[in-house]
Every structure is written in C-alpha cells, then in structure tokens.
Amino acid sequence: MEGDQISARQLYGMLFTGLLTPAVRALPVLTAAVADKSAWLTGLLAFPPLLGAGWATYTLSKGAGGLSGGLCRAFGVTVGRTITIIYMLWALFLLSLEGRLYAGRMVTAGYRGASPAVFLLVLLGVTVWMARRKLCAFARSAEICFLVLAPILTLVVGFSLLDARPRRVLPVWTQDLPAAAAATLVPVGVLSGGVLGGFLAGQVSPREGDARLGRRWLLGTCVAITLLQLGAVAQLGARLCARVEVPFFEMARGVGMDGAFQRVESIVMAFWILSDFVWMGTLLFAIKAMAAVVAKPNWVRRTPVIAATLAFLGALFLFPDDFAARALDAWLAPAGQLVLGFAIPFAALLGEYLKRRKEERGTPPS
C-alpha cells in the first residue's frame, strides 16, 4: 500500500459521507421513541463522548499500521491480531447489513416485485471495482459524493425547518433531560462506526493540525444530526417520527416551491445511493487494511472479492426480509459499535500506559 496515501481531510470526509446513511436511518426514529420532543438534543449531547472515542482512536492509530498497529503495540502481536480479526468480522457483518437495507430500500422506493439481490449485486460490484484499486482514487470519488450530498442534506433540512412547528420541540424542561441523555446512546452508537476508519490511518499522510481538523469534522457532524432531528421532529412530530421508517425521506416530500419544483423525494432517494456507496466502500477498504495485518499478501489482493461475496451471501441468508435487517440495525449495530468504539480503544490505551510504566520501572537509573 506504499504510495497509496490520502489526507486526514479525505478520511474524515469519507466517514461523514458514509455515516449519513445509518444516521438518517436510525435518527430520529429511535431517539424520538425514547426522548419524545427533546430527541433533537441528542446530537449535541453526543459530541463529548464521541470526542473521547475519537481521541482514543486517533491516539492508537498514530504510527505504522494504523489502528491495527496500535492494538498490536498495546496488547501484543497475537492478541492485537485476534482483536483485528474481530473488527474485520464486524465490518463484514455491517457490509451485509448495510447491503440488505440498501437493497430493501430500493425495492420499496418504486421497484416493487424486483429482486433485492439485483440491486445489491450492482452496488457491491461497483464497490469491489473501486476497492481493488487505490484508496486515494476512492477518496477522490468520496469527495465528489460529499459535494453532491451536502447540498441535498442542507436543502431537505432547511425546508423542514421552514415548515417547523416550534411547539413540537419546545420548550424542553429539566425533567426531559434524563430521557434525552438515555437516547444519546443511539447517535453515539451509530457514529462510533467511524472507529473502522482508524484502520485506514496507516495510509493517511500526517500533517500538522489533523487532530484539530478531526474535532471540527466531528462537531460539524453533531450539528448536522442535531439539525436533522430538529427538522424532523418539528415538522412531523415525535410520535410520527418514531413510527416512520426513514423520517428523512418523509421530510423530503415537503421540499418544493409552487410553480418551481415539487415532489423531489425520489431524486433525494436516488442520490442517497452515493452515501451507501461510500460507506460500503469504506468498509471494504477497512477490511482490506485489516487483512494486510493478519493474512499473506496474495490473499490481501483477493480480500475485496472474498468480502463482497460473503457479504452478498450474508445479506440474502442472514436477513431473509427487511424486518429482520431493521431489527438488528435498531439495537445490535449501535450496541456493537459502542463496544468496538469505546471499550476496546480505551482498554488498549490503558494497556499501553501500564506497559510503558512497567518498562520505566524496570529501567535502571543512569
């Protein structure tokens, strides 16, 4: 992978663009069910814990090998590689889950009667084609996808705020804060999927200010999901948000101006495929980077095809219908990412600290 380098800004853009899909799918459906009209606060409340998780991942990922190298330095080569394999299996599970949810969304969007396997096969084919090439080329493609999706997100959220009813989100009393704090586990769990980007850190050209830039991207992400939830709850109401499959696409139905443009939800859903492409491509590249640590070089080149094949089979046989996929997406995906995004990185940092202290104590005075 020498010579295949990207910038930290490109990595952060990839994660932001890719995580838009699971974010708009889970938010505010799950947060509104718990926090009612105060659900929009969860985006802001998620910033401090995500900042801590980002710091842990960034600290571990510095140096050779990215996050895999950090895990090996903290736990030893054998344990570090074993944990890397766990992350790889999780990324493969997410690839299957995201693929199945994408295919189901395409079927319900207007292709009823079509086979989900066809849509999944096409998207996986494109992502495998990119994953067999350089990460820098995929990062440039992700930048284009970001430039397309950012105005769409701004347009939908902006129109939803214009159509908002403040009484549906205000006032928020102190007794509402415990429910909002509990619901914050949802955005924290969803966005903790960004920990997989740490395995690509070994291919990031380090520059001064990368950490500060990461904090800005994280803050921008939390502000974006705050406005997304604020617009959804204020326009649709908390009870309807908790029942609608994807409130963001319902919000898109309200985008339009009489005599100019109306009914743009189909266009929004069509362009949202770009987020699926970026997220699934990021997962494939992360799996490829992990395979470079635990497998022989000749197997690394085959990793994208093998992973995509397993994801395709998993999407069809592990999730026989959309209900099974959405049920796991509602609780297992955020819960798993809380463990992988918080528990393991902080345990690794603690192990690294204890190992360093032990070495310092064992060093004789000069």
N, C-alpha and C positions, 0 to 999 in steps of 0.2 A: 504493500500500500504506500510505498515511498513515492513522493512526488504527487500524491493524490491528497492535497490539502485544501481545507476550507477555512473560512474565518469564523470567529465566535458569533459574529452578527448573522452569518448564514445559518449556523446551527440553531441559534435562538429563533430565527425566522421559520426554520423548518418545524421546530417544536410548536410554535404558536399556530402556524397554519394547520398542522396535522391534528393538534388537540382541539381545534374548533369543532370537529365532528363529534367526538364524545362529549364535549362540553355542551353544545346546543341540544344534544340528545338527552342528557341527564338533567340539565338545568333549564328551567326551574321546576321540572316535573317532581323530582324527589325533594327539593328544598321546600317547595310550596306545600307539599303534603305534610311536612313537619313544622315549618315556621310560619305558615299562612302568609299574611301580608308583609311580614318582616323578612321574607325569603331573600329579597334583594340585598340585604346587608351581608349575606354570607360571602359575597365576592370580596368585600373589604376585609371581613374577619379572616378570610383565608390567607391574606398576604403574610402576616407574621409567621405562621407555621410553614408555609411554602418557602419563605425566605430562609428559614432554618434548614429545611431539607435541601434547598438549592446550594446553600453554603457547604453542607456536608458533602454533597455530590461533587461540587466544584473542587473542594479541598482534596478529596480522594482521587479525582480524575486528573489532577495535575501530575505531569511526568509521563514517562513512557507507558504505553499500554492503556491509557485512559482509565476508566473505572475498573476494568479487569485487572490492570496492573496495580491499582490501589488496593483492591481486595486481596491480591496475592501478597503484597507487602504487609498488609495488616494481619492476615490470618495464616500466611504461609502458602506455598505454591499449591499444595494438594487441596487444602480447604478452599483456597481462593478460586481454583479452577472448578471445584464442585459447586460453589455458590454461583459462579458464572454460568454453569450449566443450568442451574435453577432459573436464573434470569432468562436464559435462552428459551427454556421451555415455556416460561411465562409470555415472552414475546411471541412465541409460536401460537400460544393459546389466544392472545389478543389478535393476532393476524387472522385466525379462523373466525373469531367472534366478530371482529370488525367487518370481515368479508361477508359473513352471513347477514349481518344487519344492513350492510350496503345493498346487497342483492335483494333483500326483502323490501327495502325502501323503494328500490327501482320498480319492483313488481307492483307495489301498491300505488306508486305515483302515476300510473297510467298504462302499464303493460300487463294488466291482469290476464292470467292464463299463460304467460310466458314462464319459462323455467328459470329459477334463481341461479342455477348453475351456469347459464349462458352469460349473465352479467358478471358473475364472479370470475369466470374464466377469462373474460376480456380484460377486466381490471388487473387481475393477477398477471396476465400475460404482459401487459404494459409495464407493470412494476418490476417484474423479473427482467425484462429487457433493459430497464434502467439500472437495476441492481447488479447486473453483470458487467456494467461499465463503471466509470469513475464516480466517486462520491461528489466531486466538485461539479460534474455535469448535472447530477441530480439536484444539488444545492441551487444551481442557477435556475433550474426548472421550478423549484420550490419558491424562489424569489418571484418568478412570474405569477405563480398561483397566488401568492400573498397579495401582489399588486391587483389581482382580479377580485379576490375575495374581500379584501379590506373595504373597498367602496360599497360592496353589496351589504356587508355587515353594517356599515355606517348608515346606509340608506334604510334598511329594514328597521334598525333600532331607532333612527331618527323619526321615521313616520309613526312608529309605535308610541314614541314619547309625545308626538303632536296629538295623538288620539288618546292620550292617557287620561285616566280619571284619578286624580290625586287621593281621593278618599279610599281607594283600594290599596294604597301603600302607606298612607299617613293617617293619623300620627302613629309613631312607634313608641310604645311605653317601655319602661324598665322591665316590666313583667314579661315582655315579649323577647327580651334578650337571651334568656336561657334556651328557648326553642331555636332561636337563630344560631346560637353557639353550637347546639347539637347538630343542626342542619349543615353547619360549616364543614363537617366531615365529608360531605358529598363533593363539593368543589375541590377540597384538599385531596381527596382520594382520586378524583378524575385527573387533576393536573399533576399528581405525583407520577403519572405515566411518563413525564418528562425525564425521570431518572434514567430511562433507557438511552437518552441522548448522551449520557456520560460515557457510554461505551464507544461513542464516536469521537470523544475528546482527544484521543491519541492522534487523530487526523486533523486537529484544529491547530492552525498556526498561532501561537500565543502572541498577544500584543498587550501593551500597557492599557489598562482600562477595561479589560474584558469582564472583570468582576462587576465593575460599576455598570457596564452596559447590560449585563445579565440582570441586575437589580431593576434597571429601567424597563427591560422587556417584561419582567415578572410583574412589576407594578402596572404596566400597560395592560397586561393580560387580565389582572384582577379588576382593573377599572372597566375593561371591556365586558367581562362577565357580569359585573355589577350593573352596568347599563342595560345589558341584555335582559337580565332578570327584572330590573326595574320596569323596563318597557313591557315585558310580557305580563307581569302581574298587574301593572297599572292599566293595561289595555284589556286583558282577558279576565282578570280576577284570579285570586289564588286557587279557588276551588276548581275552576275550569282548567287552569294550568296543570293541576295535579292529575287531571283525567285525560288531557290531550296527549297523544303520543309524542309529538315534537312541537312544542309551542312556537318555536322559531318560525317554522313554515306556516303556522296559522297566522303569525304576525305578518308574514309576507303577503298574505291575502289582502291586508289593509293598505298595502303600498300602491299608490296611484294618485293621479290628478285627473279630474274630469276634463275631457277634451284633449288630454295629452297622452297619458299612458295609464293602464289599469291592468289588474289581474296578472301580476308579474311573478306569482309564486312558482309557476312552472319553470320560469327562467332561473329563479333563485335555486330551485332544487337541481336543475341541470348543471349549473356552475358549481354547486356544492360537491360534485364528484371530485373536483380538484383537491378538496381537503381530504377526502378518502384516499386519493392517490398519494398525497404527500405523507399521510400518516402511515399507510401500509408500506410505502417505500422506505420511510424512516425505520420501521420495524424490521424490514428485510436487511437494510444496511447494518442495523444494530446486531442482528443475528449473524451476519457475515463477519462483523468485527469480533464477536464473541467466539465464533468458530475458529478464527485465526489464533486464539489463545489455547483452545482445547483440542484442535484437530490438526491433521497434517495439511501442508499447503495444497496438495492436489485435491483434497476434499473441500477446502475453502472456496475454490473456484466453482464447485458444484453446489455450494450451500444455497444460493437463491432459488435454484430449480427444485432442490430437495425440500426446502422450507415451504415454497409455494405449493408444491404437490401435497405435502402433509396438511397445509392449511386448507387447501381445497377439499380434501377428503374429510378433514375435521369439521369444516363448515357444513358439509352435507350430512354427515352421520352423527356428529355430536349434538347438532342443533336441528332436529327434524322440522321445526317450524319457527316462525318469528317469535312466538310466545316464549319458547324455551330460551332463545337467544336474549330476548329483552329481560327475562327474569334474572339470568346470570349477569347481564350488563348492569342491572339495578343494584346488585349487592356484592357479587363476587369480584367484579373488576375493581371497584373503588377499594374494597377491603384488602385485596391482594396488593394493590399499589401502595396502600398505606404501610404495609409491612415492608415491601421492597424499596419504597421511597424514604422511609424513616428508620425503621428498626435496624435493618442491615447496615446502611451507611453510618449511622451513629455508633452501632456496635463496632464497626470497623475502625472508626476514628478512636474509640476508646481502646481497642486492642492495639492500635498503632501507638497511642500515647503510653500505654503500660509497657509495651515492648521497648520504647525509647527510654523510659525511666529505668527499666531494668538494665539496659545497656549502659546508661550513665552511672548507675550504682556499681556496676561491675568493672568500670574503667578505673584503673589505679591512678592515684594523683601523680602529676608530673613533677 
